[in-house]
């Protein structure tokens, strides 16, 4: 089987993953690409890089919807092996079954979003997070800076006093040493 890939700058990713000739979906593993591939019943191969991608790809792999390959393991042989796994007819059938279960819901995602938005508006439910009401001194971390500044100030004063004390001790020792020499 010949694997070919074409890179373009402008295309609608959603329509690409929905195309009936798409056999597998190769992505970094962001939430949107996972949801699109599950919705269309396309097996997935992920190369997670950062943020939520490793967590998303681990969940996809655990659920049997796709596989992941780490950057450190990325070789031609490993990539071909992962493609062979997801292109297996049993694997593709399992993904289609899980996709139909994922799409089997009483309301579409848009209808559900509209329902909960209207519900929140009707019942005066606030989506305002308590962190939005943090006092300015806490928001700017002035209380933390004050504690750190106080600690640094007290430490600096103690070091300066200690240095003065050592200096005075050296002066006293030097004077007492000079007086012994003069008396002899």
N, C-alpha and C positions, 0 to 999 in steps of 0.2 A: 504494500500500500504506500502510495506517495503522499507525503505530508507537505502541503504548501501553505504559505502565509503571505498575505498582502498587507502592506501598511499604507494607510491613507491618512491625510491630515484632517479631513472633514467628513464625518459620517455620524449617523444616528445610532448610538450604541444599542439602544433598546430594540430598534428594528433589525439590527444585525443578529442579536441573540435570539430574536423571534423567527429568523429565517429557517424554513424547514430543512435546508441542507447543512445547517450548522451541526457538526457532530460533537464538538467539545468547546468549552469556553475557557480561555486562558486569561487570567487576570491577577492583580495583586491581592485581591481578597477584601476590598472595601465593601461596606454594607450594601450599597446600591447594586453592585455587580453580583453579589450573592443572591439578593432578592430577585433580580432579573433572571438569573440562570435558573433558580428554583421555580419561578413562575413559568418559564418556558420549558422546563423539564430537560435542560441541557446539562450533561455531566461537566464538572469543573476541574480545572487544574490551576492551582494557585501558587504564586511565588510571593509570599508575604514579606513585606519590607519593614513597616513600622506602625505605630499607633495601634488601632484595633485589629489590624489585619491578621497577626498571628492567632489571636483569639477567635476571630471569625473563621479562619481556615481550619483551625483545630475542631471547631464545632461542625463544620461541613464534612470534614473527614470522618469524624466520629459518627455522624448520622448516615454516612454512606452515600452522600450526594457528590462527592468529589475527592480529590487527593491534593496533597500539597508537596512542594519540593522546596527545600531550603536553599538559599543562595550558596551556602558552603558546599552543598551537594549537587550543584547545577553542572551537569556534564551532558554531552549529547546522549550518551547511553542511558543515563538516569531519566532524562526527559522523554526519550522514546519509550522507556519502560512505563513511565506514568501515563503516556498517551495510550499505550496498549491496554493498560488497566481500564481507563475510562471508555475506550472504544469497544470494549467487550460487550456483546449483545446482552448478557445477563446484567451487567452493571447498568447499561442504558435503560433496560426494562425497569430495574429497581428505582432508578432516578425518576422515570416517568410516573411510577406508582406513587412515590413520595411527593412528586409535584402535584399530582391530582389531589392528594390528601391536603397539601398546603393550600391549594386554591378552593377547597371545599369549605366554604364559610357562609353563614347566613347573610352577611352584608359584604359588599365589596370594600376595599380599603378606603376609597373615596367616600362612600356612603357612611362608613363607620366614623371617619374623620368629621364629616358634616354633622352626624348625630351628636358626637361628643362636644363639638363646638357649640351647637345649639343648646345642648343640655347645660353646659357651663354658663351660657348667656342667660338662660331661663332662670336658673337657680342661683344666680349671682355668685358663682364660684370663681374665685380669683386665682389667676395663674401666677400671681406675683410671688416671687420667692422671698423668704424672710431676709436673705442676705442683701436684698435691695434696700433695706431700712437700717443698715449698719451706720452708726455714727461716724462722722467725718474723721475723727481722730483714730478710730479703729481702721477705717478704710485706708487711710494714709499710713497706717502702722506707726503712728506717733508714740503710742504707749510702748511698743516694742523698742523703738529707737531710744526712748527716754530711759528704759531699763538698761539697755546696752551702753548708752552714753554715760549713765551714772556709774556703771561697773567700770568702764574704761577710765573715767575721771578719778574714781577712788583708787584704782590700781595705779594710775599715774602719780597721784599725790603720795601714795605709800612708797613708790619707787623713788621719788624725789626726796622724801624724808629719809629713806634708808641711805641714799647716796650722800646726803648732808651729814648723817650720823657717821658714816664711814670716813668721810673727809675730815670731820672733827676729830675722830679717833686717830687718824694718821697724823694730823697736826699736833695733837697732844703727845703722841709717841715720838714724833720728830723732836719736839721741844724738850721732852724729858731725856731723850738720847743726847741732845746737844748740851744740856745742863750737866749730865754725867761726865761728858768729855771735858768740859771746862773745869769741873771740880777736881779732876785727877791731875 
